[in-house]
Amino acid sequence: MKTRNPAQWSRLDNAAKIFPANATLRDPKVFRFSCQLLEEVDGSLLQQALDRTLRDFPHYRCVLRRGLFWYFFESSSLPAVVEQEHLPLCSPLFLPEDRGLLFRVSWFRRRISVEVFHALADGTGALQFIRALVFYYLMLVHGQQLEIQPQLDYDASISQKQDDSFQKYYAGAQGGEKKAPVQKAYKIQGPRLSEYRLRTIEGVMSASQVVAEARRRGTSLTAFLGAVLIQAIHGEMSVLQQRRPVVLSIPVNLRNYFDSQSARNFFGLFLTGYSFQDGDGSLEDITATLTRDFREELTAERLAARMNELAALEHNFLTRAVPLVLKDVTLRYFGHRSESQMTAAFSNLGRISMPEPLGQYIDLFSVCASTNKLQVCLATFGDRLTVNFTAPFVSTEIQKRFFRTLSGLGIQVEISANRIDPEE
């Protein structure tokens, strides 16, 4: 009789714990990376590339299970099958009644897409996965024609990829600064698309043009585009609504501040915003406010203090002893409380590189995410900067204002959008 190997299991990292409790049909906590090639995708070769990629990322072969006190990952033998794209954008991956893999790979024409449940990885971790997938795919298609054999520059070991860096850098509860009272942010409202659908609008532009405009204003690309977004949101606010600030939630890649090659979650969040009651509302004033916040908040000391504060709850004995059913209620409360403090999420994955000479076959990379609000994701490949809006709202006025502002500054923008109805 054949003996069965027991399934391996692992804990969720500190940041991952909030996602299963807060995943809903309206916001399933799924994000998508896409790589658009300059040629049509071969689905059978993409399947071979995925099989090879999973040897480098074995922790992707897992399902999420409920324990008495915490959720945990369990290794799985479920097949990972590449499919031609047919599901709505960022469809749920974690359904308690349907235990499946926490990622999917699909293709459509020239695009390869990877969707990931956020408990499995953050944006930077998933970026390494799709970089490896595209690398192996292009090597299958073009490898024999290349004079120089390229190498993927992400050579972390399996254990480094599976590292829980929150545990590694937890320094214990620290005495912190006195917290400012929680202030509710302006909330975007309006009719929503049916069936929990999301509209994504993608603008592609020259990264060097945007960087030049940001430098002219003495700031970074992220702070500049964040200011353009806040001003675009302001254009849709009534006078009464301006009593509340427009606040952006910005994920921070902690690998830039602490030595880590983890392909799991290792990010922090900070809030930055603008009160139109306190400032003149000009793009210059909004940009200056965000630039100051970035300078003050994005330090290793501030990020470590915030990371330790959140991790302290997980290490508290009383917290650990609470059954999962009660933890879920608590985590949902904190999730809703956190959402009330922000207007939109704004994430910059930064510059994405691929080994030469494979870059000649790639047009761009893009990122988007499920959301109950408004989510804006940036990614740059070569000189191609993609700005991707996802939102559940029927109105697209904020997106139009954003791209019109950039066009008015002389930045050329190519715009595309997903199909919501079959008639579109």
Stockholm file with secondary structure:
# STOCKHOLM 1.0

chainA/1-424         MKTRNPAQWSRLDNAAKIFPANATLRDPKVFRFSCQLLEEVDGSLLQQALDRTLRDFPHYRCVLRRGLFWYFFESSSLPAVVEQEHLPLCSPLFLPEDRGLLFRVSWFRRRISVEVFHALADGTGALQFIRALVFYYLMLVHGQQLEIQPQLDYDASISQKQDDSFQKYYAGAQGGEKKAPVQKAYKIQGPRLSEYRLRTIEGVMSASQVVAEARRRGTSLTAFLGAVLIQAIHGEMSVLQQRRPVVLSIPVNLRNYFDSQSARNFFGLFLTGYSFQDGDGSLEDITATLTRDFREELTAERLAARMNELAALEHNFLTRAVPLVLKDVTLRYFGHRSESQMTAAFSNLGRISMPEPLGQYIDLFSVCASTNKLQVCLATFGDRLTVNFTAPFVSTEIQKRFFRTLSGLGIQVEISANRIDPEE
#=GR chainA/1-424 SS CCCCCCCCEEECCTTTTHHHHHCCSSCCCEEEEEEEESSCCCHHHHHHHHHHHHHHCGGGSEEEEECSSSEEEEECCCCCCCEESCSCTTCCCCBTTBCCCSEEEEEETTEEEEEEETTTCCHHHHHHHHHHHHHHHHHHHHGGGCSSCCCCSCCCCHHHHTCCHHHHTCCCCCCCCCCCCCCCCCCCCCCBCGGGCCEEEEEEEEHHHHHHHHHHTTSCHHHHHHHHHHHHHHTTCCTGGGGSCEEEEEEEEGGGTSCCCCSSCCEEEEEEEECTTTSCCCHHHHHHHHHHHHHHHCSHHHHHHHHHHHHHHHHCHHHHHSCHHHHHHHHHHHHHHHHHTCSEEEEEEEEECCCTTGGGGEEEEEEEECCSSCEEEEEEETTEEEEEEEESBSCCHHHHHHHHHHHHTTCCEEEEECCSSTTC
#=GC SS_cons         CCCCCCCCEEECCTTTTHHHHHCCSSCCCEEEEEEEESSCCCHHHHHHHHHHHHHHCGGGSEEEEECSSSEEEEECCCCCCCEESCSCTTCCCCBTTBCCCSEEEEEETTEEEEEEETTTCCHHHHHHHHHHHHHHHHHHHHGGGCSSCCCCSCCCCHHHHTCCHHHHTCCCCCCCCCCCCCCCCCCCCCCBCGGGCCEEEEEEEEHHHHHHHHHHTTSCHHHHHHHHHHHHHHTTCCTGGGGSCEEEEEEEEGGGTSCCCCSSCCEEEEEEEECTTTSCCCHHHHHHHHHHHHHHHCSHHHHHHHHHHHHHHHHCHHHHHSCHHHHHHHHHHHHHHHHHTCSEEEEEEEEECCCTTGGGGEEEEEEEECCSSCEEEEEEETTEEEEEEEESBSCCHHHHHHHHHHHHTTCCEEEEECCSSTTC
//
